[in-house]
Amino acid sequence: MGALASAALLLPLLSAAPPAGADVPEAGVLQGQFARAAERQGVPESVLLAVAYLQSRWDTHGGAPSVTGGYGPMHLTDAVTALDRTAPHHSEGGEDARGDDSRAARTGADAPLPEPGALPERLRTLERAAALSGIPAEELRTVPAANIEGGAALLAAAQREAGLPASADPADWYGAVARYSGADDSATAATYADDVFDVIRTGETRTTDSGQVVTLPAAPAVAPATGQVASLGLRRPAAGPVECPASVACEWIPAPYEEFGDGDYGNHDKGNRPVSQSIDYIVIHDTEADWNTTLKLVQDPTYVSWQYSLRSSDGHIAQHVPLKDVAWHAGNWFVNAKSVGLEHEGFLTSPDSWYTEAMYRTSARLVRYIAARYDIPLDRQHVLGHDNVPGTVTSSIKNMHTDPGPYWDWAHYFQLLGRPITPSAGPHAGVVTIRPDYSTHQPVYTGCVTAGQACVPHGSGAVRLHTAPSSDAPLVKDIGLRPGGQDSTTGVNDTGARASTGQSFAVAERRGDWTAVWYLGQKAWFRNPVEEPTAVNARGTVLTPREGLAEVPVYGRAYPEASAYPAGVPVQSVSPLPYKLLAGQRYVVGGSTPGEYFFAPVFDPSGHTVVRGQEEYYQIQFGHRIAFVKAADVRVSQD
């Protein structure tokens, strides 16, 4: 574990600083604003730049607030204008988070919802920055130079309050950086400061969302005074059996395993993974709620559950369910039984309610740790969004959730995972992997605030799929979502004609600036010009119906054949979804698995059984969501 933790500290950055002698892009106005604010406030410029990078990657987000009401490059948080949401993730729609149709549905809609909590004083930094700098709050929210000045004033004040001089040496600012995180515990504050100084040591250069080039030269010899964090008076994280890498701050806030009458219990199932079942998936969610609400809900035995929650403001992690146990989070019992669920504080329909770099980084470290522990491949066939999990049967398709949605930056996330999405084949490859440039790729989505109304323009990692090589052509249909055969829409929650970064598909045709892939049993086109590609060419294992079969059924779960069930365990139906995989079509294989069912209908885990059959399944990227086909129905080849 120690070696893994050390490796996690060296996760590659999205754009490492160029080596000495390399051409450096011309600095923009923003670079000068950092330099001037640092000089005026007596803060080392490298410290100011690195703190801003960890908060916002130097983006301004057009003055829009983050998940926790943070503004501008310095993420100055404002209690008055902080976001207020009322429908947490698992309380929306009709998805059965457990997804086991042998039991009554378990949704979050019936649980009492706690009131969102106000931002604590330590996170109300914008008003304090206004007092320190004399800059009006509105300017701190909307004017980048003012925002940077306010952040520099906060750092300088933290240094003074610690009784330390305004040193020109970045190493002397560790405690002030830890204080800036807003963390209420020493471990999270130290993790945040470690990340800031990692940025200082490795350097960074990046073009921001406003087109500004900002560069932080590498300073590999900086050795910060890490002992300063002990004098901040912060609490120690809640002790418990956490399963996290040493490079993140993690505390134990357990989800309850309780009976509450009539044989019902919550809010997860006891298991014995990986002895009883392999863990094959990591599922990425967003909370659709603030941090306090998220924690209150997962501690409610009548609600649903997930293994980890991640806080946006500083990347802090809380673990709720042991990894050996099965949480109720993905809406598909087969996936739940073989996955780990991570809930990230955020809102998918608010594109400018942005996630901090601090949360992306700690999430990536946690995923690397889980993947290494259980030998889970770090690819988009195994690191799924909740929006990639299939409905179990036809009737459940329309209720499946759509988070983290088109604004989650999968390309940056996989860069942090150490698995950047790059070409692995030439221009005539039979497989492509979706990979638009997140910042500049801004397809129009609707329904973020009002149905049919365009969302705020924003970077996206998803491409839209058409029935012909033209932006004017209708979007492809999803007969599971719309049995009547209506076209898909541009709605932010409509996944019917959407392919996301990292997903791989078999090429059906190429024509000019357009590429067609096989998707939901049909040919689907997306714009992919050579000069501005939205996908990279790749190699992969593909499958097609075996010879003599015109079509094969597609499934939302890989359950065993009837003969595999022992006495006393009800046979689960192997019910196909409404889609068909047709002769001549090819789909990328994500792996194989025997049919498996975790029978866990009672509180006492001695009554639980894992049923494993002889029938083998292949997982495929069938549409926006994964699916399963029987190995006996298909022929597999390399492309």
N, C-alpha and C positions, 0 to 999 in steps of 0.2 A: 504493500500500500504506500510506503514511503517513497519508493521510486516513482510510482504513478503520480503521487502528489507533486513531486518535484518536476516531473514532466509537464504537469498541468500548468505550472507557473510559467512555462515557456511556450504557451500556445501562440501560434503565429498571429500577427496582426493583419488586418485587411490589406494595408498598404505600408509595408515597412519603410522606414526612412532610407533614402538612396545612399549607396556607399560613397565614400569620399571620392571626389573627382567626377562623379556622375552628373549628368545634366539635371538641374533642379527646376521645376516649374516656377514661373515668376510668382512671387508672393502677391496676394491680394490685399485689399484695404484691411480686411479682418486681422491679418498678421500684424500690421502696424498698431491696430487698436489693442491687441494683447500686449505689445511691447510698451506702449504708452501707459496703460493701466498698471502694469507691473512696476514701472519706474515710479509712477506717482504714489503708489501704495507701499513701495518698498518690499515687494514680493518678487522672488526670482522668477523670471519669465518662464523658465522651463516648468516650474511648479504650477504656475497659472495655466499654461497650455495643457499640461498633463491632466490636471483636475477637470478642465473643460472637456478634454477628449473623453475621459471616462464617463462624464455625465451625458454628453450630447454628440460626441465625435465632431464637435465644432459646428454642428448644424444650428440654424436659427429657427427652423420649423415655421417660418412666416409669422412668428409671434404667438403661435398656438401652444397651449399648455400640454405637458406630459400627463401620464396616467395619474401622477400624484400632484398635479397642479404646478409643475415646474416649468419655468420660462427661460428661453434663450440658451446660448452656449454654456452658461454657468448653472443652468437648471435652478434658478431662484424660485422657491416655492411660495405660493400665496394661498393662504387658507380661505380667503374670501372668494376667490375665483376657481378654487379647486373643483375638479369634476364631481358631479353628483349623479350616480346611477342607482337604479332601484331594482333591476332584474338580474341577479347573479346568474352566472353561466348555467348551472344545472337546474335553475328554476325557470328557464325559458323553454317554451315549446313543449312537445309531448314525448321527448326522447326518454326511454327507459334506460337510465344510466347503467343499470345492472345488465340488461339485455339478455336475460335468461327466461325464455318463454315457458319454462317449466314452473316458474314462480310468478306471483303477482308482480305487476310492473312496479319498479321503484324509481320514481321521478323526484325531483327536488321541488316540484311545484306546490306540494301540500305542506311543506315544512314552514314554520313561522320564520319570517325573514327579519333579522336584526336590523336596527337602524344603522346607516353608515356613520362611522365615527368621524369627528372633526380631526383635522391635522393637528398633531401634538405641537407644542411650542418649538421643539427642536427642528421641526420641518417647516416652520413658518419663516423662511429665511429672506423672503423678498422685503417684508416690512422692516426687518432689521438692517438689511442692506441699504434701504432708503434712509434710515436714521443715520447710519454710519457715513454714507456718501453724500447725503443731501440731495440725491437725485429723486425726483417724483416716481412713485410706484408705476405709473403708466409707462414712463420711459424705460424703466427697468424691465418691463414686460416686452416691449415692442422695439426698442432701439438696441441693436447689438453692442455698440460701443458702451452704452450706459450699463447694459447687463454685465459686460465684462468688468467694468469699473466696480460695480456693486459686488461681484464675486471676489475681486481682488481685495476690496475693503473687508469682506468677511474673513478672508484668510489672514489678513494683517491683524484684525482684531483677535482672532483665535491665537495668533502667535503672542500678542501682547498679554492676553489673559492667562497664558501659560507661563508668563514671566520670562519669556525668551526674547532675545534681541532680533531685530529685523535683519538677519544674516543674509549675505549674498550667496551662501552655500546652500543648495537645495536640500542637502542631507539633514540640515537643522530644522526642517519644516515638517517632519513626519507627523508630529502630534497635531499640528494645525490642519494638515490634510485629513487625518483621521477624524478630527472634530467636524470638518466640512461635510463629511459623509452624511451627517444627521443620524447615524446609527445610535441606538440606545444601549448597545452592548459592546464590550471591548473586542470580541472576536470579529464582529462584522466591521467595526471601525478599522481594525488592523488589516483585515483582508482588503478593504477598500484602499487604504494607504499603500499596501503592498502592490496593488494593481497600478496605482498612480506612479509609483517609483519604477515599476516594470516598464511603463510607457516611457519614462524619462531615460531609462537605461537603453532601451531598444530603439527609441526614436519613432517618428511617424511623419508622413506627409499625406495630404488628402485634399481633394476638391470637395467642398461642402455643398449642401443643397442650394446655396445661393450663388454657386459658381466661384467661390473664393478658394484660392490655394493657400493652405496653411501648412507650415513645416515646423516640426520639433526635432532638432538635430539629436542624434544619439549621444548619450553620456554614460557609457557602460561602467565607469569607475565609481559612480555615485553609490555610497553605502549609507543609507539613512539611519538616524538614531531611533531605532524601533522601540526602545524602552520608554519613549515619551508617552506612549499610549496608556501606560499604567497610571499616569497622573491625571487622566481625564475624568476619573470618578464614574465610569460607566459600569453597568451591571454585567455579571457573567451570564452567558446564555443558559437556558434551562437545560439541566443535565438529563441524559437519557440514552437509550440505545440507538443513537443516530448512525446512519450508514451513509457517510459523505466523505469525499476526499479531504485531506488535511488542508488543501489550498482554498477552501471556502469556509464561511461561517455558517454553522448549522445547529439548530436546536430542536429538542424533542417536544412537540405539542401533540399528544396522541389523539387519534380519532377513537371514539368509544366503541367497544364491542359489548353490547348490552342487549338483553332480552327486554321487551316491553309489552308483552301480552299476546295471547292468541297465537303463540308460536312464532310471532314476528320478532325480528331482531335487527340490529344494525351496528355500524353502518358499513361493514365489509365482511369478508369471510376469512376464517383462519385457513392457512395452507401450509405446505411444506416444500415450497419451491427453493431451489431447482431440483430437489430430490424427486418430488412427485411429478413435476412438469417443468419443462424448460421455460425460461423467460426469453422471448424472441423479439419483443417490441418495446419501444419507448414512445409514449404518446404525449405530444405537446398540446397543451390547452392554454386559453386565457380565461381569467376569472370572471370578467364582466362585473366585477365588484371591487371595492377597495380592500385593503389589507385586513382591517379589523373585521369587516363583514365576512371575508373569506375564512378567517380563523374561527369565528363564531359558528359558521355553518358546518365546517368539517368536524367540529366538536359536538354536533347535534346527532344523537343516535338515530333519529328519524330521517336524517338527510342522507346524502350519498358521500363518497369519499374518494381520495386520491392519495398517492404516496407523499408528494412534496408540494409545497407552495413556495413561490419565489417572489420577493418584494421588489418593486420597481425602483424605489428611491436609492437603494444601496446594494441590491443583489442578495440580501439576506435570505436564507433558506430555512424553512421549518419542515421537519418530517413528521408525518402523521400515522402512517401505516408501515409496518415492517415489510421489507422486500419479499420475504417468504410468503406473505399473506396476499390475498386478492382484493383489491379495491374496486369500488363500483364507480367507474368514471367514463368509460369509452362508448357505452351504449350497445356493445356487442359482447356477449358472454365469452365467446371463444377468444376474442382479443383481450378482454379483461383478465382472463385466467392465465394469459401468457404475456402480460405487459406490465409496465410501470407507468404511472400517470404523473405528469408535472404540470401544475397550474401556475401560470404566470400572471401577475397582477396587470390587467390591461383590458381594453375594449376594442373588439374587432371592427365595429362600425364607426369608430372615431379615428380616422387615419392619422390625425395629428396628435392624438393622445399617445405619444410615442413612448417606446420602451427605452430605458437607459442602457448605455453600453455596460454599466456595472452589472445589470441583470443578464444581458446576453452572455457576458463572460462567465459569471458563476453558473449559469444554466449549462453552458457548454462544458465546463469542468465536471459538473455533476453527471452529465450524459456520458462523457468519456469514462468516468469512473464506473458507472453502471454497465456500460457496454463492455469494458475490459473485464469486469467481474463475471459477467454472464456470457461472454463471447458473442455479443450482439454486433452484427456488422454496422458500421457507421455509414449508412446510406439511406436514401429516402424510401426504400422498401421496408425498412425496419425502424427508422426514426420518423414516425408518422405525425401529422397533425390530426387533431380530432376530426377535422374535415376530410381526412383520408380513410377513416374507418368505415367499412360498409355496413349497411343495414343487414340484419340477420335474415330477414324474410321480406317479401315484397311489401307487406303492410307497414314495415318499420322504416322504409327508405325515406319517406317524406319528413319524418321527425328527427332524422340524424342531424347532429349539430355541425356547425360550419366554422368553428374557431380553429386555429388562430386567425384564419382568413387571409385575404390577398395582400395585406400590409405587413405581415411577418416577413422579416428579411432572411429567408432561408440561405441565400448565397453567403451573406456575412456570417450566419450561424455556422455553416459548414466550414467556412474558413477558420473560425475559432475552434471547431472540432478537429482541425488538422486534416480535413478531407475536402479541400477546395474543389469546386466543380469545374473541371477543365476538359478539353477535348481528349479523347483516347482513340480516335479513328480519323480517317481522311474524309474529304468532301463528299464521297459517294457511299458513306456508311449506311448500313441498314437500320441503325438505331440513332435516335437523338435524345439528348437530355436537355430539358427546359432550363434556360439560364439567361433571361434578359438582364440588362443593366438596371439594377433596382432604382437608382435615383432618377434616371432619365426616362424610364419606361413607366408611363402614367396613363394606362387605359381608363376610360370613363366608367365609374361605377355609380349606381344610383341606390337610393334608399337608406343612406347612412342616418339621416335625420327624418326625412319625409319620403314616403313611398313615391317612386318615380322621379324624385328630384336628384340632380347630380350631386355626388359627394365632392368634397374639396379635392382638387387635384393633388395627387400624392404618388410617390414611387411605389412600385408593386413588383412582386416576383412572379406574378401569374400572367399567362397569355390567354387570349380569348379564341375560341375555336368555331370556325364557320363551315358551312356546307359546301362552299366553293372558294376558290382562291381570290377572294375579293372582300374588302371591308364592308361592302354593301350586301353581301350574301347573308342569309339568315344564319343564326347561330344553330349549332347542332342540337338535336333533341335528346332529352333524357327521359325515356318512357317510364322509368321508375319514379321520378319526381313528378312527371306529368303524364299519367296514363292516357290522357286524351290526345296525346301527340302534339301538344303545343310547343312552339319554339322555346328555347331557353332565353333568359333575359340578362340584362346587365346589372341586375340587383346584386348588392354586395354579399348577400347570403345565398345567392344562386350558384351552386357548383356544377350545374348541368353542362356547361360548355367551357370548362376552365381546366388548364393544366398549370401546375406550379413548379417553381424552381426545384431542380433535383429529380423530378419525376422523369422516367425514361420510357419512350414509346417506340414501337417499330414504325419505320418509314413506309408509307403507302405510295407516295408519289412526291416528286419535286417539280415545281413549275415556276421559273423566274424567282421572284422574291418570296414565294410561298412554299411551305412544306406541308404535306398531308401525313397524318399518322392514323393508325387504327385506334379507335376510341369508342367504347360502348357499342361495339358491333357495327360501326360505320366509319367512313372516311371523314376525317376532321382536319380542316386547314387552318394554319396560323401563319401570320406574316413573319418572315425570317430572312430579311435581306442580308447579303454578304457583308455590306458595309456597316450594318447595325444589327447583328444577329441576336435572336432571342432564344437560341438553342445552340448547343455544341454537339458535334458528331461524336458518337460513342460506339463501343462494342458491347455486346450483351448476349445473354441466353434468351432465345425466343421460343415460343411454341405456337402450334397451329393444329387444327383438328386432324386426327390421324386419317389415313387414307380410307376412303369409303364413307366417311361421315360428312354430311352436309352442314351440320351444326352440332355444337355441344353445349350443355347447360352450364351456367355460371352460378356460383354460390357465394353467399355472404359469410359463411363459416365453414370450417372443415370438420364436420362431425363424423363419427365412426358409423360403419354399417350396422344394421340391426342385430346381426348375430354376435357382435362384440359385447353387447350389454349383459351383465350378470343379472341373476334374479334379484328383484327388489329395486332395480334402477330402471325407471321408465325410458323406453326407447325414444330418442329425440329424432324428429323428422329431418331428413336431408332434403330440404325444400329449396328448389332453385329460384333465383331471382328472375325478373321478367325479361332479362337480356339474353342474347344468344351470341356465341362466338362462332362465326361462320367460316366455312371452308375458304381458303385463300387469304384469310386474315391472320396476322401475327401479333403476339403480345409479349412484352418483356417479362421474363420470369424473375421473381424476387426470392425464390427458395422453395423447398418442398417440406411437407410435414405429413405425418400419419394422421388419420382422423382421430380426434380427441375430444372428450367431453368431461368437464369437472362437475360432478354431481355433489352439490353442497346445499341441500334444502333446509338444514336444521342448524341450530345454534351450536350443538355439541359436535366438534370436528371429528369425533370418532365415527360419525355417520356419513362422512364425506368419502367419495370414491372417484378416482380418475379412471375413466373408460378409454382405452386405447385400441383402435381397430387395425385391420390389415390394409384397408383402403388408403392409398396415398393420394395426396393433393399437391398441386402446384399453386403458389400465390402468384398473381399477375397484377401488373398495372393496367387495369381494364378501362377506367375512366379517371375522374378526379380521385376516386376512391379505389382502393385495392379490391381484389376479389379472388375467388378460388375456383379451380377446375380440377376434375378428377384426372389423375395421371393416366389412367387407362383410356381416356378419351382423346389424348393429344399426342403429338410427336414433337420432340424437343430438338433444337439445333443451335449452333453458335452463329451469331451474325456480327 
